[in-house]
Amino acid sequence: MDSASSELATHVPLRSTIDTGLKIVVVGGFGVGKTTMVSSVSEIRPLSTEETMTRAGIGIDDAGGVADKFTTTVAFDFGRITLNDRMVLYLFGAPGQERFWFLWDRLFSGSLGAVVLVDTRRLADSWYAIDRLEHHRMPFIVARNIFDGAQVHPLEHVRDALDLAADVPLIDCDARRRDSCKTTLITLVDHLYTLSSAAQENAP
Amino acid sequence: MNPRPLDHEDPDRLYTVTGGRSRADENSLDLVTLIVSECDSAPGMQSEYVRIIEMCARPMAVAEISAALRLPISVVKILLCDLLDAGQVTARNPAAAAPAQLPDPKTLKQVLVGLRKL
């Protein structure tokens, strides 16, 4: 897990004509399948990196007056899809936990959109993510990852449980399967296309 | 999952590679801004600069550079700003929509065509 050999295996250069980088974020709780989804569609072995941020400890218990600042570190995985001679799409798997949202603007503003990956056994994990995406006005779809042996409820029950608006696409996916992940991404971009076309028609 | 090598990183090293600075012009660089070298590395250059210049012979996104160097995104941005200022690399900026603004339908159509070919 170290040094030149793994770097070589991972670093497949982009075509020299590529000039536009785009990003989509897959948001979900721990163990929901984000990294699996990224792996399934990525043309490179998924990479991992981190961002750190120091911020004032507002609302944090006083640690004996020593720490009036603390550092937030968020790790995230990502993969890559070359779309054509000019465009490359990066797919970021982002942890949904609270501290991550402090870094949203810095890392993920300007994303095309987001996929919220949910595990119906832990739906509550997704509420916060959906609330934050709405707050940031980031368009998204919800994909239910089908786990082996998990009880499958009708999707409409999931929509109710998540209190999801009728116009937000909600689909099933299998994060282990490339074709299923591809369909999930196409569903998101189709949704974005619909929103963007409508916005353009309504523009003054 | 998610090894956290940087949790054990010596803060002094992060301080040293950036020359003690803590801020870059963050607005100019995104996770997916593509960096391209405009020169060869020269003897005596700091090793992180050398590696960036060598890696970016072909376009490479800021996030990929960060992963390869095992340095946090914000530290990599500081290093990249130095190289940009010196003209040793250039940045191909993403067609960055303003935050909270939808990308235009034409771009999205191209993304759809690319995804369907997967």
Chai-1 contact restraints between the chains, C-beta under 6 A:
chainA,res_idxA,chainB,res_idxB,connection_type,confidence,min_distance_angstrom,max_distance_angstrom,comment,restraint_id
A,E7,B,A68,contact,1.0,0.0,6.0,A-B,restraint_1
A,P13,B,R58,contact,1.0,0.0,6.0,A-B,restraint_2
A,L14,B,R58,contact,1.0,0.0,6.0,A-B,restraint_3
A,L14,B,P59,contact,1.0,0.0,6.0,A-B,restraint_4
A,S16,B,R58,contact,1.0,0.0,6.0,A-B,restraint_5
A,I18,B,P59,contact,1.0,0.0,6.0,A-B,restraint_6
A,D19,B,R92,contact,1.0,0.0,6.0,A-B,restraint_7
A,T20,B,P94,contact,1.0,0.0,6.0,A-B,restraint_8
A,T20,B,A95,contact,1.0,0.0,6.0,A-B,restraint_9
A,G21,B,V32,contact,1.0,0.0,6.0,A-B,restraint_10
A,G21,B,L34,contact,1.0,0.0,6.0,A-B,restraint_11
A,G21,B,A61,contact,1.0,0.0,6.0,A-B,restraint_12
A,G21,B,P94,contact,1.0,0.0,6.0,A-B,restraint_13
A,K23,B,V32,contact,1.0,0.0,6.0,A-B,restraint_14
A,L47,B,A67,contact,1.0,0.0,6.0,A-B,restraint_15
A,T49,B,A63,contact,1.0,0.0,6.0,A-B,restraint_16
A,T49,B,S66,contact,1.0,0.0,6.0,A-B,restraint_17
A,T49,B,A67,contact,1.0,0.0,6.0,A-B,restraint_18
A,E50,B,L6,contact,1.0,0.0,6.0,A-B,restraint_19
A,E50,B,P72,contact,1.0,0.0,6.0,A-B,restraint_20
A,E51,B,P72,contact,1.0,0.0,6.0,A-B,restraint_21
A,E51,B,I73,contact,1.0,0.0,6.0,A-B,restraint_22
A,T52,B,P72,contact,1.0,0.0,6.0,A-B,restraint_23
A,A75,B,N2,contact,1.0,0.0,6.0,A-B,restraint_24
A,A75,B,R4,contact,1.0,0.0,6.0,A-B,restraint_25
A,F78,B,A63,contact,1.0,0.0,6.0,A-B,restraint_26
A,L83,B,G114,contact,1.0,0.0,6.0,A-B,restraint_27
A,N84,B,G114,contact,1.0,0.0,6.0,A-B,restraint_28
A,Y90,B,V32,contact,1.0,0.0,6.0,A-B,restraint_29
A,L107,B,L31,contact,1.0,0.0,6.0,A-B,restraint_30
A,S109,B,P99,contact,1.0,0.0,6.0,A-B,restraint_31
A,G110,B,A96,contact,1.0,0.0,6.0,A-B,restraint_32
A,L112,B,P103,contact,1.0,0.0,6.0,A-B,restraint_33
A,R137,B,A100,contact,1.0,0.0,6.0,A-B,restraint_34
A,K182,B,L118,contact,1.0,0.0,6.0,A-B,restraint_35
A,L185,B,L115,contact,1.0,0.0,6.0,A-B,restraint_36
A,I186,B,L115,contact,1.0,0.0,6.0,A-B,restraint_37
A,V189,B,L108,contact,1.0,0.0,6.0,A-B,restraint_38
A,V189,B,V111,contact,1.0,0.0,6.0,A-B,restraint_39
A,V189,B,L112,contact,1.0,0.0,6.0,A-B,restraint_40
A,L192,B,L108,contact,1.0,0.0,6.0,A-B,restraint_41
A,Y193,B,P105,contact,1.0,0.0,6.0,A-B,restraint_42
A,Y193,B,L108,contact,1.0,0.0,6.0,A-B,restraint_43
A,L195,B,L102,contact,1.0,0.0,6.0,A-B,restraint_44
A,S196,B,L102,contact,1.0,0.0,6.0,A-B,restraint_45
A,S196,B,P105,contact,1.0,0.0,6.0,A-B,restraint_46
A,S196,B,L108,contact,1.0,0.0,6.0,A-B,restraint_47
A,S197,B,P105,contact,1.0,0.0,6.0,A-B,restraint_48
A,A199,B,L102,contact,1.0,0.0,6.0,A-B,restraint_49
